[in-house]
Each structure stands twice: as structure tokens, then as C-alpha cells.
């Protein structure tokens, strides 16, 4: 079997990262709540399954750092005896009853797995990962791992919403397409998410998993997504945190705004936004556009439109359509 050189592998991982970033940047803007969550589920699923016979080998590789030390994903301590290590699911698959079409996928999704010392894994069993509180037993990860755990749980809640949860899952998740996480738990995991931001080790694990099953965890590549689903911005229309249309030199307010790349057309805009781009991944690239009957090029300024609703039309060689956008004060 041929092995990829380090440079080729680095290029592949970089490509996968950009690919997933494009998925979110193309499809998530302009959506909110359940529609945003459904978009993540539709476009951020695994592209293929790993070989179950090599699952342990893959998980060990993912959780082994450059120094050669494999660390327990539940407590962060080095695993001294790999022969007694075990795979542990962050959201136990025994809790889950997903759509039958995704059952096999859910049971071997590497984004929901970690390696743990055998004793640690047995002690955890199916207990929830939580801050200690009265009323139930739980396992509390170290502070520097809480964000990693929270983002994995956000991923599972988005990719595999279940109609019926079992065991501890009944207390943490609900049976709705959105929000899926019960508020008490989403509030706690949002605190973990914000207190322990994405670091280089988590990014490396995310990219290693993408090289094996073809998808990245979007809550790692786009941490702001979680806020639009379960945080302070829940229910608001998603807008990427790194918006184009910002000054080339932010220290010089006289520098004009220069868009770097288009943002897909959204259903609503705030009056302080910079541009409306006439682009959508759902519309052919050769389409021509108009707004309120007036032909437009690739973009216009939001300030050039009045507050209220406007009709946007497109036409290409193969399709045509219209939609209504809103400019908010």
C-alpha cells in the first residue's frame, strides 16, 4: 500500500477543511432555527464509513499527539496500557434511535468517539457528561476538554436528531427536530463551548477524522454556529462571523470597504449590512439577476434599497425563479 507524503496529506486535509467551510458559507447564511439545523444535517454528514475492523486503530491515531502520547478523551490523562483502552461514545449509541437510514452511520461516526482507559470507560458507562449537580451521577471532563465534548454533542444533536431517546438521553435530548437539546443542557454545553474555545489539537483531530470519513464537525470549523442554535442568537438568521465587505485596513477608517468573496443571497438584511450579493449555490452560475425589475450585476449596496420587502428574480438557460428579500431597520 502506498503511503501519502506529509506534504500531500497536508494538502488533502487543507482541501477538506476548505470544502466543509464552503458548505457552511454556501448553505447556512440566511437560515435560522430548525432550517439552519436541517441544513447542517443535510450537508455535513459523513461521506463514507470507516472500516469497523480498523476502528480502534483510527481512534488511537486520532487521540495520539505529536509527542507519541495517547491521552484519555474523558480525563486528559496519558493512557499507560493501550491493551486495556476502550472506545467510548460521547453520546452513547444506546441512547439513540435515529432514522433507520442513518443507524449504521451513527454507530461508527468518529466525531462521536474517543479513546479512554478501560477503567475510566467502565466507570463512565452510560452516565452523562455534565457538571456535578444534585440529583444524578455524571462524569465531569477537565476544563480544557469541556468545549471539545460540547461541540461533539452539538454535532450529534444536529446530524442525528432522534425520534426517541433512551436511558439518559431522555433527560438531555427531546424528540423534536429543533432544538433537540433541552434548555438546561444546551445552556450548560454552551458555557463549556465558550469557556473552552477550539484549539489546535481539536482542529487536528477534526481534520484527521475528515480524512477518514469525509466530513468535518461544523461547530469546530464555525464555532459561531452554536450560538445561532442554542445561544444568545438562537432564532436569528445566521450570518458568518467573518463577513466580507470589511475594510482592508481596519486601523484606517478612511479605507473603503472591499468585499473579499460573495455571501449567498439571504432572505433578510439589516440596514447596516454592506452588500447584497446576487449569488446562490442553488442558482446556475450563468443566471442574470434583477431586483424590483431593475437588472443588477454581482452585488449592490444594502443602503441603495429602502427599508421593507423587495422582489428578486433570476433567469438562466435552464431555470428561472423569484424570491422576496427584506431590508430591516
C-alpha positions as a printed Julia matrix, in Angstrom:
329×3 Matrix{Float64}:
   0.0    0.0     0.0
   1.36   3.43   -0.92
   1.63   5.99    1.86
   0.89   9.65    1.28
   3.78  12.01    1.85
   3.39  14.52    4.65
   3.06  17.37    2.15
   0.36  15.6     0.11
  -1.53  14.68    3.28
  -1.34  18.28    4.49
  -2.72  19.48    1.16
  -5.56  16.93    1.38
  -6.51  17.98    4.9
  -6.38  21.64    3.89
  -8.67  20.9     0.93
 -11.14  19.03    3.15
 -11.19  21.93    5.59
 -11.9   24.41    2.82
 -14.54  22.14    1.32
 -16.51  21.91    4.55
 -16.08  25.63    5.17
 -17.62  26.26    1.76
 -20.6   24.05    2.67
 -21.41  26.23    5.68
 -20.64  29.5     3.91
 -22.77  28.5     0.93
 -25.81  26.96    2.6
 -26.11  28.26    6.17
 -26.35  32.08    5.73
 -29.91  33.33    5.69
 -31.27  30.38    7.69
 -32.33  30.21   11.3
 -33.55  27.75   13.91
 -34.8   24.44   12.54
 -33.95  25.38    8.94
 -30.33  26.11    9.93
 -30.07  22.87   11.88
 -31.58  20.87    9.0
 -29.05  22.44    6.64
 -26.2   21.25    8.85
 -27.7   17.75    8.98
 -28.13  17.62    5.21
 -24.74  18.97    4.15
 -22.33  17.96    6.94
 -22.91  14.2     7.15
 -20.13  11.64    6.7
 -19.4   10.96    3.05
 -18.35   7.37    3.71
 -17.95   4.91    6.58
 -14.72   3.76    8.15
 -13.81   0.09    8.21
 -15.05  -1.2    11.58
 -12.15  -3.67   11.74
  -9.77  -0.7    11.95
 -11.9    1.49   14.2
  -9.69   1.14   17.29
  -6.59   1.83   15.21
  -8.16   5.0    13.81
  -9.29   6.29   17.22
  -5.84   5.66   18.72
  -4.23   7.61   15.88
  -6.68  10.5    16.27
  -6.02  10.84   20.01
  -2.24  10.37   19.82
  -0.36  13.67   19.85
   2.83  14.52   18.01
   4.78  13.55   21.14
   3.51   9.98   20.74
   1.34  10.13   23.87
  -2.25   8.89   23.61
  -4.5   10.73   26.03
  -7.75   9.61   27.56
 -10.54  11.57   25.9
 -12.56  11.67   29.13
  -9.94  12.89   31.61
  -6.96  14.02   29.52
  -4.5   11.69   31.25
  -2.0    9.56   29.3
  -3.15   6.01   28.58
  -0.44   3.83   30.06
  -1.64   0.46   28.81
  -3.22   0.62   25.33
  -4.27  -3.04   25.6
  -6.87  -2.04   28.2
  -8.1    1.09   26.42
 -11.65   1.23   25.09
 -13.65   3.25   22.61
 -16.26   5.39   24.32
 -19.05   7.25   22.53
 -19.58  10.82   23.73
 -23.32  10.38   23.16
 -23.77   6.62   23.78
 -25.36   4.94   20.8
 -27.59   3.03   23.23
 -29.37   6.33   23.85
 -30.08   6.86   20.18
 -32.85   5.68   17.89
 -32.11   7.63   14.72
 -33.7    7.32   11.29
 -33.02   3.7    10.2
 -31.25   5.05    7.1
 -28.61   6.59    9.37
 -28.36   3.95   12.11
 -25.2    2.29   10.79
 -23.62   5.67   10.15
 -24.41   6.89   13.68
 -22.83   3.88   15.37
 -19.4    4.4    13.76
 -19.2    8.19   13.39
 -15.72   9.13   14.59
 -16.86  12.63   15.61
 -18.83  10.95   18.42
 -15.98   8.74   19.63
 -12.94   8.98   21.85
 -10.44   6.59   23.38
 -10.47   6.08   27.14
  -8.63   4.0    29.68
 -10.65   0.85   30.29
 -11.34   1.66   33.92
 -12.4    5.21   33.03
 -14.7    3.97   30.28
 -16.29   1.38   32.56
 -16.8    3.96   35.33
 -18.43   6.28   32.85
 -20.72   3.6    31.41
 -23.7    5.49   30.05
 -23.51   8.33   32.55
 -23.98  11.82   31.08
 -21.07  14.2    30.64
 -22.04  17.1    32.86
 -21.08  19.46   35.64
 -21.72  17.9    39.03
 -25.12  18.65   40.47
 -27.54  17.16   42.96
 -29.93  14.51   41.79
 -27.86  12.3    39.49
 -24.48  10.77   38.84
 -22.36  12.1    35.99
 -18.82  12.36   34.65
 -17.24  15.83   34.51
 -14.41  16.28   31.99
 -11.47  18.62   32.71
 -12.0   22.3    31.96
  -9.7   22.16   28.93
 -11.8   19.38   27.36
 -15.31  20.61   28.07
 -15.55  22.62   24.87
 -14.42  19.6    22.8
 -17.17  17.5    24.4
 -19.83  20.2    23.9
 -19.03  20.61   20.2
 -19.25  16.84   19.67
 -22.67  16.82   21.37
 -23.82  19.75   19.18
 -22.71  17.72   16.17
 -24.67  14.61   17.2
 -27.77  16.67   18.04
 -27.6   18.23   14.56
 -26.61  15.26   12.4
 -28.67  12.54   14.13
 -31.86  14.02   15.6
 -33.79  11.08   17.03
 -37.49  10.47   17.33
 -36.96   8.56   20.54
 -34.13   8.74   23.05
 -33.39   6.07   25.61
 -31.74   5.93   29.03
 -30.07   9.23   29.98
 -30.77  10.55   26.52
 -34.38  11.16   27.51
 -33.27  13.73   30.07
 -30.8   15.55   27.81
 -32.48  15.48   24.39
 -36.04  15.92   23.23
 -37.8   14.32   20.28
 -38.14  17.5    18.23
 -36.17  18.33   15.08
 -35.17  21.55   16.85
 -33.82  22.47   19.35
 -33.28  18.73   20.19
 -31.19  19.63   23.25
 -33.23  20.53   26.32
 -32.54  24.07   27.5
 -30.91  23.16   30.84
 -28.38  21.04   28.95
 -27.87  23.29   25.95
 -27.19  26.19   28.33
 -24.53  24.15   30.14
 -22.89  22.93   26.92
 -22.9   26.5    25.55
 -21.0   27.58   28.67
 -18.48  24.8    28.02
 -18.26  25.77   24.36
 -17.45  29.41   25.15
 -15.16  28.8    28.12
 -13.01  26.28   26.22
 -12.63  27.52   22.61
 -11.37  25.41   19.73
  -7.62  24.82   19.93
  -5.01  23.38   17.58
  -5.34  19.82   18.95
  -9.1   19.79   18.37
  -8.63  21.17   14.85
  -6.07  18.46   14.12
  -8.44  15.72   15.33
 -11.26  17.22   13.27
  -9.14  17.17   10.11
  -7.89  13.65   10.81
 -11.49  12.44   11.08
 -12.37  14.28    7.87
  -9.59  12.43    6.07
 -11.21   9.14    7.14
 -14.96   9.77    6.72
 -15.1   12.89    4.57
 -16.77  15.4     6.87
 -15.72  17.97    9.44
 -17.59  18.92   12.59
 -19.02  22.33   11.58
 -19.12  23.5    15.2
 -15.31  23.3    15.18
 -14.8   24.99   11.81
 -17.57  27.55   12.53
 -17.87  27.89   16.33
 -20.38  30.74   15.96
 -22.99  28.31   14.59
 -23.82  27.04   18.08
 -24.83  30.5    19.26
 -27.45  30.72   16.49
 -28.95  27.38   17.54
 -28.71  27.33   21.34
 -27.09  30.57   22.49
 -27.88  34.26   22.7
 -28.61  34.45   18.95
 -30.94  31.43   18.84
 -33.69  32.07   16.29
 -31.76  34.78   14.47
 -30.74  34.46   10.83
 -27.23  33.02   10.6
 -24.55  35.43    9.48
 -20.92  34.24    9.37
 -18.66  35.91   11.91
 -16.05  36.67    9.24
 -18.17  38.8     6.93
 -16.78  40.02    3.63
 -17.12  43.72    2.99
 -14.85  44.87    5.8
 -12.03  47.4     5.37
  -8.74  46.11    4.0
  -7.02  48.12    6.73
  -9.23  48.07    9.84
  -6.93  50.57   11.57
  -7.71  53.18    8.92
 -11.41  54.14    8.9
 -10.89  56.02    5.64
 -10.13  52.79    3.77
 -13.19  51.85    1.69
 -14.94  48.53    2.28
 -13.69  45.92   -0.15
 -15.63  42.64   -0.41
 -13.38  39.61   -0.39
 -15.82  36.98   -1.66
 -19.58  36.71   -2.21
 -22.03  35.72    0.51
 -25.04  33.74   -0.75
 -28.29  35.66   -1.12
 -30.21  35.8     2.14
 -33.89  36.28    2.94
 -33.25  39.36    5.1
 -30.61  42.02    5.65
 -30.0   44.67    8.28
 -29.73  48.22    7.01
 -26.16  48.42    8.36
 -25.0   45.46    6.25
 -22.65  46.29    3.4
 -23.71  44.38    0.3
 -26.31  42.11   -1.24
 -24.57  39.57   -3.44
 -26.6   38.04   -6.27
 -25.27  34.55   -5.87
 -26.73  31.28   -4.56
 -25.45  27.7    -4.66
 -28.97  26.74   -5.78
 -28.91  29.0    -8.85
 -26.86  28.31  -12.03
 -23.72  30.41  -12.38
 -24.87  31.83  -15.74
 -28.05  33.35  -14.27
 -28.9   37.01  -14.71
 -30.49  38.86  -11.82
 -32.86  41.76  -11.24
 -34.36  43.41   -8.19
 -37.7   45.24   -8.35
 -37.5   44.96  -12.14
 -34.04  46.54  -12.45
 -31.12  44.47  -13.76
 -28.2   44.16  -11.36
 -24.6   42.96  -11.59
 -22.92  40.77   -8.99
 -23.78  42.97   -5.99
 -25.43  46.17   -4.79
 -25.14  48.07   -1.52
 -27.84  47.49    1.06
 -28.03  51.26    1.53
 -29.26  51.66   -2.05
 -32.55  49.94   -1.13
 -35.38  51.2     1.03
 -36.47  49.52    4.24
 -39.06  46.83    3.5
 -39.51  43.99    1.02
 -38.08  43.69   -2.5
 -38.6   41.17   -5.29
 -35.51  39.43   -6.64
 -35.67  37.45   -9.9
 -33.14  35.27  -11.67
 -33.08  33.61  -15.08
 -30.64  31.17  -16.68
 -30.64  28.89  -19.67
 -32.18  26.1   -17.6
 -34.18  27.74  -14.82
 -35.87  30.88  -13.54
 -37.36  31.98  -10.27
 -38.1   34.76   -7.83
 -37.94  35.4    -4.11
 -38.68  38.16   -1.66
 -35.96  39.69    0.5
 -36.45  42.07    3.4
 -34.34  45.04    4.47
 -34.71  45.59    8.2
 -34.02  48.89   10.01
